Amino acid sequence: MYTVTVRREFIAQHFLTVPDPGPEGDLHSHAFTLELRLSGPELNEFGYLVDIDHVEAAIDDLLARYRDATLNDLPEFDGENPSVEHFARHVADRFTDDADLSNPERVEVRLWEDDSAWASYETPV
């Protein structure tokens, strides 16, 4: 199995909507680190799993939606607690919907909300 990972850093805001969220219930920012991992058993005719430049461009386009945004205000979080787990799923779903992915079989989004905590979501392409 081949794997390619691309990382990006960005800042976004949110507030948690669960009962008794403590200070996380107030609007605050995170310096997120996105790790997007693509995997598959075969390389293309050029010896690539994916063209990294195309993946980077797709991620940059995707993150333009979230960079400096308040997650709670976005339609995909309507009625949903904007946890890092949900955020990772939304990023993975948008990436697989928008990117040209003919070779990889799986995508995993690992989303770090700080230096010590992350959540991930993995799905077939």
N, CA, C and O atoms as CSV, one atom per row, in Angstrom:
chain,resi,resn,atom,element,x,y,z
A,1,MET,N,N,0.864,-1.180,0.000
A,1,MET,CA,C,0.000,0.000,0.000
A,1,MET,C,C,0.904,1.235,0.000
A,1,MET,O,O,1.810,1.352,0.825
A,2,TYR,N,N,0.646,2.149,-0.933
A,2,TYR,CA,C,1.368,3.411,-1.010
A,2,TYR,C,C,0.576,4.480,-0.269
A,2,TYR,O,O,-0.653,4.444,-0.234
A,3,THR,N,N,1.293,5.431,0.324
A,3,THR,CA,C,0.652,6.517,1.064
A,3,THR,C,C,1.346,7.826,0.742
A,3,THR,O,O,2.574,7.895,0.695
A,4,VAL,N,N,0.552,8.863,0.521
A,4,VAL,CA,C,1.052,10.227,0.353
A,4,VAL,C,C,0.302,11.100,1.339
A,4,VAL,O,O,-0.921,11.015,1.449
A,5,THR,N,N,1.040,11.949,2.063
A,5,THR,CA,C,0.437,12.851,3.042
A,5,THR,C,C,0.841,14.282,2.732
A,5,THR,O,O,2.000,14.565,2.428
A,6,VAL,N,N,-0.137,15.181,2.814
A,6,VAL,CA,C,0.107,16.611,2.650
A,6,VAL,C,C,-0.404,17.305,3.906
A,6,VAL,O,O,-1.482,16.990,4.407
A,7,ARG,N,N,0.386,18.258,4.409
A,7,ARG,CA,C,0.026,19.003,5.630
A,7,ARG,C,C,-0.209,20.467,5.301
A,7,ARG,O,O,0.425,21.035,4.412
A,8,ARG,N,N,-1.124,21.056,6.029
A,8,ARG,CA,C,-1.382,22.479,5.951
A,8,ARG,C,C,-1.764,22.984,7.335
A,8,ARG,O,O,-2.377,22.263,8.121
A,9,GLU,N,N,-1.400,24.219,7.624
A,9,GLU,CA,C,-1.790,24.870,8.877
A,9,GLU,C,C,-2.736,26.017,8.563
A,9,GLU,O,O,-2.585,26.706,7.553
A,10,PHE,N,N,-3.712,26.213,9.438
A,10,PHE,CA,C,-4.670,27.303,9.263
A,10,PHE,C,C,-5.335,27.581,10.600
A,10,PHE,O,O,-5.276,26.764,11.519
A,11,ILE,N,N,-5.959,28.724,10.695
A,11,ILE,CA,C,-6.664,29.128,11.910
A,11,ILE,C,C,-8.150,29.202,11.604
A,11,ILE,O,O,-8.560,29.737,10.574
A,12,ALA,N,N,-8.946,28.661,12.508
A,12,ALA,CA,C,-10.404,28.759,12.424
A,12,ALA,C,C,-10.946,28.896,13.844
A,12,ALA,O,O,-10.261,28.581,14.817
A,13,GLN,N,N,-12.183,29.369,13.944
A,13,GLN,CA,C,-12.812,29.590,15.238
A,13,GLN,C,C,-14.026,28.670,15.370
A,13,GLN,O,O,-14.599,28.204,14.385
A,14,HIS,N,N,-14.388,28.433,16.618
A,14,HIS,CA,C,-15.636,27.730,16.901
A,14,HIS,C,C,-15.966,27.895,18.372
A,14,HIS,O,O,-15.169,28.414,19.154
A,15,PHE,N,N,-17.152,27.444,18.730
A,15,PHE,CA,C,-17.532,27.280,20.133
A,15,PHE,C,C,-18.356,26.010,20.205
A,15,PHE,O,O,-19.175,25.732,19.329
A,16,LEU,N,N,-18.130,25.248,21.259
A,16,LEU,CA,C,-18.826,23.972,21.400
A,16,LEU,C,C,-20.242,24.204,21.905
A,16,LEU,O,O,-20.497,25.141,22.661
A,17,THR,N,N,-21.150,23.353,21.485
A,17,THR,CA,C,-22.571,23.532,21.787
A,17,THR,C,C,-23.131,22.398,22.643
A,17,THR,O,O,-24.342,22.182,22.676
A,18,VAL,N,N,-22.260,21.683,23.327
A,18,VAL,CA,C,-22.689,20.592,24.206
A,18,VAL,C,C,-23.044,21.159,25.579
A,18,VAL,O,O,-22.637,22.276,25.901
A,19,PRO,N,N,-23.792,20.417,26.391
A,19,PRO,CA,C,-24.064,20.880,27.755
A,19,PRO,C,C,-22.755,21.036,28.544
A,19,PRO,O,O,-21.861,20.195,28.451
A,20,ASP,N,N,-22.661,22.084,29.294
A,20,ASP,CA,C,-21.503,22.359,30.156
A,20,ASP,C,C,-20.169,22.269,29.411
A,20,ASP,O,O,-19.310,21.476,29.794
A,21,PRO,N,N,-19.981,23.062,28.360
A,21,PRO,CA,C,-18.747,22.958,27.582
A,21,PRO,C,C,-17.544,23.629,28.243
A,21,PRO,O,O,-16.424,23.527,27.743
A,22,GLY,N,N,-17.774,24.317,29.374
A,22,GLY,CA,C,-16.659,25.026,29.992
A,22,GLY,C,C,-16.194,26.154,29.086
A,22,GLY,O,O,-16.990,26.721,28.338
A,23,PRO,N,N,-14.905,26.483,29.150
A,23,PRO,CA,C,-14.407,27.601,28.337
A,23,PRO,C,C,-14.506,27.345,26.832
A,23,PRO,O,O,-14.472,28.291,26.045
A,24,GLU,N,N,-14.630,26.074,26.419
A,24,GLU,CA,C,-14.771,25.760,24.997
A,24,GLU,C,C,-16.132,26.192,24.447
A,24,GLU,O,O,-16.350,26.162,23.236
A,25,GLY,N,N,-17.049,26.593,25.336
A,25,GLY,CA,C,-18.348,27.096,24.899
A,25,GLY,C,C,-18.303,28.544,24.455
A,25,GLY,O,O,-19.269,29.049,23.882
A,26,ASP,N,N,-17.188,29.218,24.713
A,26,ASP,CA,C,-16.991,30.587,24.242
A,26,ASP,C,C,-16.255,30.557,22.905
A,26,ASP,O,O,-15.451,29.660,22.654
A,27,LEU,N,N,-16.528,31.526,22.060
A,27,LEU,CA,C,-15.848,31.613,20.775
A,27,LEU,C,C,-14.339,31.692,21.004
A,27,LEU,O,O,-13.860,32.524,21.775
A,28,HIS,N,N,-13.598,30.816,20.325
A,28,HIS,CA,C,-12.139,30.792,20.449
A,28,HIS,C,C,-11.540,30.247,19.162
A,28,HIS,O,O,-12.232,29.642,18.343
A,29,SER,N,N,-10.252,30.471,19.000
A,29,SER,CA,C,-9.536,30.041,17.802
A,29,SER,C,C,-8.657,28.846,18.092
A,29,SER,O,O,-8.207,28.632,19.217
A,30,HIS,N,N,-8.425,28.073,17.043
A,30,HIS,CA,C,-7.434,27.000,17.078
A,30,HIS,C,C,-6.495,27.205,15.893
A,30,HIS,O,O,-6.924,27.593,14.806
A,31,ALA,N,N,-5.235,26.944,16.114
A,31,ALA,CA,C,-4.263,26.862,15.028
A,31,ALA,C,C,-4.245,25.397,14.604
A,31,ALA,O,O,-3.461,24.601,15.121
A,32,PHE,N,N,-5.108,25.054,13.667
A,32,PHE,CA,C,-5.263,23.671,13.218
A,32,PHE,C,C,-4.114,23.266,12.302
A,32,PHE,O,O,-3.557,24.088,11.575
A,33,THR,N,N,-3.776,21.990,12.354
A,33,THR,CA,C,-2.881,21.383,11.371
A,33,THR,C,C,-3.650,20.250,10.720
A,33,THR,O,O,-4.105,19.323,11.389
A,34,LEU,N,N,-3.788,20.337,9.408
A,34,LEU,CA,C,-4.447,19.307,8.630
A,34,LEU,C,C,-3.391,18.382,8.049
A,34,LEU,O,O,-2.430,18.838,7.430
A,35,GLU,N,N,-3.568,17.089,8.248
A,35,GLU,CA,C,-2.778,16.077,7.554
A,35,GLU,C,C,-3.764,15.269,6.724
A,35,GLU,O,O,-4.633,14.587,7.268
A,36,LEU,N,N,-3.626,15.347,5.418
A,36,LEU,CA,C,-4.497,14.601,4.524
A,36,LEU,C,C,-3.672,13.486,3.911
A,36,LEU,O,O,-2.688,13.730,3.213
A,37,ARG,N,N,-4.092,12.257,4.184
A,37,ARG,CA,C,-3.346,11.061,3.763
A,37,ARG,C,C,-4.164,10.288,2.742
A,37,ARG,O,O,-5.314,9.923,2.987
A,38,LEU,N,N,-3.545,10.047,1.593
A,38,LEU,CA,C,-4.160,9.250,0.533
A,38,LEU,C,C,-3.409,7.940,0.420
A,38,LEU,O,O,-2.182,7.919,0.515
A,39,SER,N,N,-4.135,6.836,0.216
A,39,SER,CA,C,-3.466,5.542,0.111
A,39,SER,C,C,-4.128,4.684,-0.959
A,39,SER,O,O,-5.319,4.804,-1.244
A,40,GLY,N,N,-3.306,3.814,-1.539
A,40,GLY,CA,C,-3.781,2.895,-2.554
A,40,GLY,C,C,-2.695,1.911,-2.925
A,40,GLY,O,O,-1.522,2.166,-2.651
A,41,PRO,N,N,-3.048,0.784,-3.544
A,41,PRO,CA,C,-2.082,-0.272,-3.828
A,41,PRO,C,C,-1.296,-0.087,-5.120
A,41,PRO,O,O,-0.298,-0.775,-5.335
A,42,GLU,N,N,-1.728,0.831,-5.986
A,42,GLU,CA,C,-1.111,0.952,-7.308
A,42,GLU,C,C,-0.625,2.369,-7.570
A,42,GLU,O,O,-1.221,3.339,-7.102
A,43,LEU,N,N,0.465,2.476,-8.325
A,43,LEU,CA,C,0.952,3.759,-8.808
A,43,LEU,C,C,0.474,3.960,-10.238
A,43,LEU,O,O,0.169,2.997,-10.942
A,44,ASN,N,N,0.411,5.211,-10.658
A,44,ASN,CA,C,0.011,5.472,-12.045
A,44,ASN,C,C,1.204,5.290,-12.986
A,44,ASN,O,O,2.282,4.879,-12.558
A,45,GLU,N,N,1.006,5.593,-14.250
A,45,GLU,CA,C,2.045,5.365,-15.253
A,45,GLU,C,C,3.298,6.201,-15.031
A,45,GLU,O,O,4.345,5.913,-15.611
A,46,PHE,N,N,3.200,7.251,-14.183
A,46,PHE,CA,C,4.348,8.101,-13.893
A,46,PHE,C,C,5.050,7.714,-12.590
A,46,PHE,O,O,6.025,8.350,-12.190
A,47,GLY,N,N,4.551,6.679,-11.940
A,47,GLY,CA,C,5.125,6.256,-10.674
A,47,GLY,C,C,4.601,7.036,-9.483
A,47,GLY,O,O,5.246,7.080,-8.435
A,48,TYR,N,N,3.425,7.658,-9.634
A,48,TYR,CA,C,2.796,8.436,-8.564
A,48,TYR,C,C,1.538,7.729,-8.074
A,48,TYR,O,O,0.818,7.101,-8.850
A,49,LEU,N,N,1.291,7.841,-6.789
A,49,LEU,CA,C,-0.041,7.521,-6.283
A,49,LEU,C,C,-0.978,8.657,-6.674
A,49,LEU,O,O,-2.083,8.428,-7.166
A,50,VAL,N,N,-0.519,9.884,-6.449
A,50,VAL,CA,C,-1.237,11.112,-6.832
A,50,VAL,C,C,-0.198,12.147,-7.222
A,50,VAL,O,O,0.977,12.022,-6.877
A,51,ASP,N,N,-0.630,13.154,-7.931
A,51,ASP,CA,C,0.215,14.308,-8.201
A,51,ASP,C,C,0.116,15.230,-6.983
A,51,ASP,O,O,-0.935,15.821,-6.733
A,52,ILE,N,N,1.192,15.349,-6.239
A,52,ILE,CA,C,1.171,16.118,-4.984
A,52,ILE,C,C,0.789,17.571,-5.240
A,52,ILE,O,O,0.087,18.170,-4.425
A,53,ASP,N,N,1.234,18.150,-6.354
A,53,ASP,CA,C,0.857,19.537,-6.655
A,53,ASP,C,C,-0.648,19.684,-6.785
A,53,ASP,O,O,-1.213,20.678,-6.329
A,54,HIS,N,N,-1.310,18.703,-7.404
A,54,HIS,CA,C,-2.772,18.759,-7.533
A,54,HIS,C,C,-3.457,18.598,-6.177
A,54,HIS,O,O,-4.460,19.256,-5.901
A,55,VAL,N,N,-2.917,17.728,-5.341
A,55,VAL,CA,C,-3.483,17.547,-4.001
A,55,VAL,C,C,-3.323,18.828,-3.187
A,55,VAL,O,O,-4.259,19.258,-2.513
A,56,GLU,N,N,-2.146,19.433,-3.248
A,56,GLU,CA,C,-1.925,20.689,-2.511
A,56,GLU,C,C,-2.895,21.776,-2.977
A,56,GLU,O,O,-3.455,22.499,-2.152
A,57,ALA,N,N,-3.095,21.894,-4.278
A,57,ALA,CA,C,-4.020,22.904,-4.800
A,57,ALA,C,C,-5.447,22.626,-4.339
A,57,ALA,O,O,-6.169,23.553,-3.971
A,58,ALA,N,N,-5.860,21.361,-4.354
A,58,ALA,CA,C,-7.211,21.009,-3.898
A,58,ALA,C,C,-7.390,21.311,-2.419
A,58,ALA,O,O,-8.441,21.799,-2.006
A,59,ILE,N,N,-6.367,21.024,-1.621
A,59,ILE,CA,C,-6.452,21.328,-0.188
A,59,ILE,C,C,-6.506,22.830,0.038
A,59,ILE,O,O,-7.289,23.307,0.860
A,60,ASP,N,N,-5.686,23.574,-0.679
A,60,ASP,CA,C,-5.694,25.035,-0.519
A,60,ASP,C,C,-7.065,25.611,-0.870
A,60,ASP,O,O,-7.562,26.493,-0.169
A,61,ASP,N,N,-7.678,25.123,-1.945
A,61,ASP,CA,C,-9.022,25.577,-2.308
A,61,ASP,C,C,-10.026,25.224,-1.218
A,61,ASP,O,O,-10.876,26.039,-0.861
A,62,LEU,N,N,-9.927,24.013,-0.694
A,62,LEU,CA,C,-10.833,23.556,0.360
A,62,LEU,C,C,-10.671,24.384,1.633
A,62,LEU,O,O,-11.658,24.797,2.242
A,63,LEU,N,N,-9.438,24.621,2.024
A,63,LEU,CA,C,-9.207,25.337,3.280
A,63,LEU,C,C,-9.576,26.811,3.201
A,63,LEU,O,O,-9.756,27.455,4.235
A,64,ALA,N,N,-9.692,27.350,2.013
A,64,ALA,CA,C,-10.145,28.737,1.875
A,64,ALA,C,C,-11.534,28.899,2.507
A,64,ALA,O,O,-11.875,29.978,2.992
A,65,ARG,N,N,-12.323,27.835,2.499
A,65,ARG,CA,C,-13.654,27.866,3.111
A,65,ARG,C,C,-13.581,27.986,4.637
A,65,ARG,O,O,-14.419,28.648,5.250
A,66,TYR,N,N,-12.588,27.352,5.243
A,66,TYR,CA,C,-12.509,27.259,6.700
A,66,TYR,C,C,-11.535,28.252,7.332
A,66,TYR,O,O,-11.692,28.609,8.499
A,67,ARG,N,N,-10.549,28.695,6.589
A,67,ARG,CA,C,-9.523,29.591,7.132
A,67,ARG,C,C,-10.178,30.878,7.630
A,67,ARG,O,O,-10.875,31.569,6.887
A,68,ASP,N,N,-9.937,31.181,8.906
A,68,ASP,CA,C,-10.436,32.387,9.580
A,68,ASP,C,C,-11.955,32.428,9.710
A,68,ASP,O,O,-12.517,33.474,10.036
A,69,ALA,N,N,-12.619,31.318,9.463
A,69,ALA,CA,C,-14.079,31.257,9.583
A,69,ALA,C,C,-14.475,30.788,10.984
A,69,ALA,O,O,-13.677,30.191,11.707
A,70,THR,N,N,-15.715,31.072,11.343
A,70,THR,CA,C,-16.319,30.489,12.538
A,70,THR,C,C,-17.108,29.274,12.080
A,70,THR,O,O,-18.103,29.405,11.367
A,71,LEU,N,N,-16.663,28.096,12.490
A,71,LEU,CA,C,-17.267,26.854,12.016
A,71,LEU,C,C,-18.764,26.805,12.282
A,71,LEU,O,O,-19.524,26.310,11.449
A,72,ASN,N,N,-19.199,27.313,13.436
A,72,ASN,CA,C,-20.615,27.286,13.806
A,72,ASN,C,C,-21.487,27.996,12.774
A,72,ASN,O,O,-22.675,27.692,12.669
A,73,ASP,N,N,-20.926,28.936,12.009
A,73,ASP,CA,C,-21.694,29.709,11.038
A,73,ASP,C,C,-21.836,29.013,9.689
A,73,ASP,O,O,-22.591,29.477,8.835
A,74,LEU,N,N,-21.126,27.914,9.485
A,74,LEU,CA,C,-21.140,27.234,8.188
A,74,LEU,C,C,-22.285,26.221,8.119
A,74,LEU,O,O,-22.590,25.560,9.112
A,75,PRO,N,N,-22.920,26.098,6.949
A,75,PRO,CA,C,-24.097,25.219,6.837
A,75,PRO,C,C,-23.829,23.767,7.209
A,75,PRO,O,O,-24.722,23.098,7.729
A,76,GLU,N,N,-22.621,23.260,6.958
A,76,GLU,CA,C,-22.358,21.851,7.270
A,76,GLU,C,C,-22.377,21.566,8.773
A,76,GLU,O,O,-22.504,20.411,9.179
A,77,PHE,N,N,-22.250,22.608,9.603
A,77,PHE,CA,C,-22.302,22.426,11.054
A,77,PHE,C,C,-23.661,22.812,11.640
A,77,PHE,O,O,-23.817,22.848,12.860
A,78,ASP,N,N,-24.635,23.098,10.793
A,78,ASP,CA,C,-25.957,23.489,11.269
A,78,ASP,C,C,-26.553,22.370,12.122
A,78,ASP,O,O,-26.738,21.251,11.644
A,79,GLY,N,N,-26.849,22.674,13.370
A,79,GLY,CA,C,-27.430,21.689,14.278
A,79,GLY,C,C,-26.448,20.655,14.777
A,79,GLY,O,O,-26.853,19.656,15.371
A,80,GLU,N,N,-25.179,20.871,14.550
A,80,GLU,CA,C,-24.147,19.886,14.899
A,80,GLU,C,C,-23.070,20.560,15.745
A,80,GLU,O,O,-22.633,21.665,15.422
A,81,ASN,N,N,-22.644,19.915,16.811
A,81,ASN,CA,C,-21.536,20.425,17.612
A,81,ASN,C,C,-20.278,20.445,16.736
A,81,ASN,O,O,-19.925,19.411,16.169
A,82,PRO,N,N,-19.597,21.580,16.607
A,82,PRO,CA,C,-18.445,21.655,15.718
A,82,PRO,C,C,-17.171,21.086,16.364
A,82,PRO,O,O,-16.172,21.786,16.530
A,83,SER,N,N,-17.236,19.835,16.710
A,83,SER,CA,C,-16.093,19.144,17.307
A,83,SER,C,C,-15.020,18.914,16.255
A,83,SER,O,O,-15.284,19.003,15.056
A,84,VAL,N,N,-13.819,18.620,16.705
A,84,VAL,CA,C,-12.740,18.328,15.764
A,84,VAL,C,C,-13.039,17.035,14.997
A,84,VAL,O,O,-12.603,16.881,13.856
A,85,GLU,N,N,-13.778,16.106,15.612
A,85,GLU,CA,C,-14.167,14.877,14.928
A,85,GLU,C,C,-15.097,15.183,13.738
A,85,GLU,O,O,-14.870,14.704,12.627
A,86,HIS,N,N,-16.137,15.981,13.987
A,86,HIS,CA,C,-17.037,16.356,12.894
A,86,HIS,C,C,-16.292,17.158,11.825
A,86,HIS,O,O,-16.518,16.974,10.629
A,87,PHE,N,N,-15.411,18.040,12.266
A,87,PHE,CA,C,-14.644,18.860,11.336
A,87,PHE,C,C,-13.801,17.978,10.409
A,87,PHE,O,O,-13.754,18.215,9.202
A,88,ALA,N,N,-13.143,16.975,10.964
A,88,ALA,CA,C,-12.329,16.069,10.149
A,88,ALA,C,C,-13.194,15.364,9.097
A,88,ALA,O,O,-12.764,15.208,7.954
A,89,ARG,N,N,-14.393,14.942,9.466
A,89,ARG,CA,C,-15.295,14.287,8.507
A,89,ARG,C,C,-15.712,15.239,7.402
A,89,ARG,O,O,-15.717,14.865,6.229
A,90,HIS,N,N,-16.064,16.467,7.763
A,90,HIS,CA,C,-16.481,17.432,6.740
A,90,HIS,C,C,-15.349,17.720,5.754
A,90,HIS,O,O,-15.580,17.819,4.549
A,91,VAL,N,N,-14.139,17.852,6.266
A,91,VAL,CA,C,-12.997,18.110,5.376
A,91,VAL,C,C,-12.788,16.915,4.439
A,91,VAL,O,O,-12.597,17.100,3.238
A,92,ALA,N,N,-12.821,15.702,4.975
A,92,ALA,CA,C,-12.638,14.505,4.145
A,92,ALA,C,C,-13.727,14.402,3.082
A,92,ALA,O,O,-13.433,14.115,1.922
A,93,ASP,N,N,-14.967,14.632,3.462
A,93,ASP,CA,C,-16.072,14.537,2.509
A,93,ASP,C,C,-15.953,15.577,1.406
A,93,ASP,O,O,-16.157,15.260,0.234
A,94,ARG,N,N,-15.628,16.809,1.763
A,94,ARG,CA,C,-15.477,17.864,0.749
A,94,ARG,C,C,-14.307,17.556,-0.169
A,94,ARG,O,O,-14.399,17.749,-1.381
A,95,PHE,N,N,-13.204,17.077,0.400
A,95,PHE,CA,C,-12.038,16.772,-0.430
A,95,PHE,C,C,-12.365,15.676,-1.429
A,95,PHE,O,O,-12.042,15.807,-2.610
A,96,THR,N,N,-13.001,14.596,-0.982
A,96,THR,CA,C,-13.300,13.495,-1.903
A,96,THR,C,C,-14.352,13.892,-2.935
A,96,THR,O,O,-14.366,13.339,-4.035
A,97,ASP,N,N,-15.231,14.834,-2.609
A,97,ASP,CA,C,-16.224,15.307,-3.572
A,97,ASP,C,C,-15.600,16.186,-4.651
A,97,ASP,O,O,-16.036,16.161,-5.802
A,98,ASP,N,N,-14.568,16.972,-4.279
A,98,ASP,CA,C,-14.047,18.002,-5.171
A,98,ASP,C,C,-12.756,17.627,-5.887
A,98,ASP,O,O,-12.508,18.129,-6.984
A,99,ALA,N,N,-11.929,16.768,-5.313
A,99,ALA,CA,C,-10.621,16.476,-5.892
A,99,ALA,C,C,-10.733,15.402,-6.976
A,99,ALA,O,O,-11.641,14.570,-6.950
A,100,ASP,N,N,-9.805,15.435,-7.918
A,100,ASP,CA,C,-9.727,14.415,-8.969
A,100,ASP,C,C,-8.865,13.277,-8.432
A,100,ASP,O,O,-7.638,13.379,-8.409
A,101,LEU,N,N,-9.509,12.194,-8.002
A,101,LEU,CA,C,-8.805,11.096,-7.341
A,101,LEU,C,C,-9.087,9.782,-8.072
A,101,LEU,O,O,-10.001,9.047,-7.700
A,102,SER,N,N,-8.321,9.498,-9.085
A,102,SER,CA,C,-8.565,8.273,-9.837
A,102,SER,C,C,-7.763,7.087,-9.314
A,102,SER,O,O,-8.123,5.944,-9.595
A,103,ASN,N,N,-6.689,7.319,-8.563
A,103,ASN,CA,C,-5.810,6.227,-8.165
A,103,ASN,C,C,-5.951,5.797,-6.700
A,103,ASN,O,O,-6.040,4.598,-6.436
A,104,PRO,N,N,-5.976,6.721,-5.743
A,104,PRO,CA,C,-6.072,6.293,-4.341
A,104,PRO,C,C,-7.402,5.611,-4.037
A,104,PRO,O,O,-8.419,5.878,-4.676
A,105,GLU,N,N,-7.366,4.731,-3.053
A,105,GLU,CA,C,-8.585,4.041,-2.619
A,105,GLU,C,C,-9.158,4.613,-1.328
A,105,GLU,O,O,-10.352,4.482,-1.063
A,106,ARG,N,N,-8.288,5.258,-0.512
A,106,ARG,CA,C,-8.738,5.761,0.782
A,106,ARG,C,C,-8.167,7.150,1.032
A,106,ARG,O,O,-7.092,7.498,0.545
A,107,VAL,N,N,-8.901,7.920,1.789
A,107,VAL,CA,C,-8.419,9.204,2.267
A,107,VAL,C,C,-8.637,9.255,3.771
A,107,VAL,O,O,-9.692,8.870,4.276
A,108,GLU,N,N,-7.631,9.732,4.468
A,108,GLU,CA,C,-7.743,9.966,5.913
A,108,GLU,C,C,-7.403,11.419,6.175
A,108,GLU,O,O,-6.389,11.926,5.697
A,109,VAL,N,N,-8.251,12.081,6.934
A,109,VAL,CA,C,-7.991,13.439,7.390
A,109,VAL,C,C,-7.692,13.367,8.868
A,109,VAL,O,O,-8.517,12.919,9.663
A,110,ARG,N,N,-6.508,13.810,9.226
A,110,ARG,CA,C,-6.127,13.950,10.626
A,110,ARG,C,C,-6.058,15.441,10.897
A,110,ARG,O,O,-5.312,16.163,10.237
A,111,LEU,N,N,-6.829,15.899,11.861
A,111,LEU,CA,C,-6.935,17.320,12.145
A,111,LEU,C,C,-6.478,17.577,13.577
A,111,LEU,O,O,-7.146,17.200,14.540
A,112,TRP,N,N,-5.325,18.227,13.690
A,112,TRP,CA,C,-4.778,18.588,14.989
A,112,TRP,C,C,-5.386,19.917,15.410
A,112,TRP,O,O,-5.363,20.876,14.638
A,113,GLU,N,N,-5.935,19.992,16.632
A,113,GLU,CA,C,-6.456,21.269,17.106
A,113,GLU,C,C,-5.446,21.999,17.981
A,113,GLU,O,O,-5.628,23.177,18.290
A,114,ASP,N,N,-4.390,21.312,18.379
A,114,ASP,CA,C,-3.263,21.907,19.103
A,114,ASP,C,C,-2.099,20.933,19.003
A,114,ASP,O,O,-2.149,19.991,18.213
A,115,ASP,N,N,-1.065,21.146,19.786
A,115,ASP,CA,C,0.127,20.297,19.687
A,115,ASP,C,C,-0.069,18.887,20.228
A,115,ASP,O,O,0.752,18.009,19.965
A,116,SER,N,N,-1.147,18.655,20.984
A,116,SER,CA,C,-1.272,17.352,21.628
A,116,SER,C,C,-2.569,16.609,21.323
A,116,SER,O,O,-2.716,15.458,21.735
A,117,ALA,N,N,-3.509,17.223,20.620
A,117,ALA,CA,C,-4.804,16.565,20.408
A,117,ALA,C,C,-5.208,16.619,18.941
A,117,ALA,O,O,-5.125,17.665,18.297
A,118,TRP,N,N,-5.652,15.461,18.419
A,118,TRP,CA,C,-6.148,15.382,17.058
A,118,TRP,C,C,-7.267,14.361,16.975
A,118,TRP,O,O,-7.425,13.501,17.842
A,119,ALA,N,N,-8.037,14.483,15.906
A,119,ALA,CA,C,-9.048,13.501,15.567
A,119,ALA,C,C,-8.892,13.211,14.081
A,119,ALA,O,O,-8.377,14.033,13.324
A,120,SER,N,N,-9.346,12.028,13.676
A,120,SER,CA,C,-9.236,11.699,12.256
A,120,SER,C,C,-10.523,11.058,11.764
A,120,SER,O,O,-11.345,10.557,12.531
A,121,TYR,N,N,-10.653,11.101,10.453
A,121,TYR,CA,C,-11.771,10.466,9.772
A,121,TYR,C,C,-11.209,9.843,8.509
A,121,TYR,O,O,-10.476,10.491,7.763
A,122,GLU,N,N,-11.552,8.584,8.267
A,122,GLU,CA,C,-11.062,7.863,7.100
A,122,GLU,C,C,-12.252,7.341,6.303
A,122,GLU,O,O,-13.241,6.876,6.870
A,123,THR,N,N,-12.141,7.426,4.980
A,123,THR,CA,C,-13.226,6.977,4.123
A,123,THR,C,C,-12.682,6.469,2.789
A,123,THR,O,O,-11.615,6.903,2.356
A,124,PRO,N,N,-13.395,5.564,2.137
A,124,PRO,CA,C,-12.993,5.183,0.785
A,124,PRO,C,C,-13.184,6.371,-0.162
A,124,PRO,O,O,-14.024,7.240,0.071
A,125,VAL,N,N,-12.395,6.387,-1.222
A,125,VAL,CA,C,-12.520,7.448,-2.222
A,125,VAL,C,C,-13.593,7.041,-3.210
A,125,VAL,O,O,-13.879,7.782,-4.151
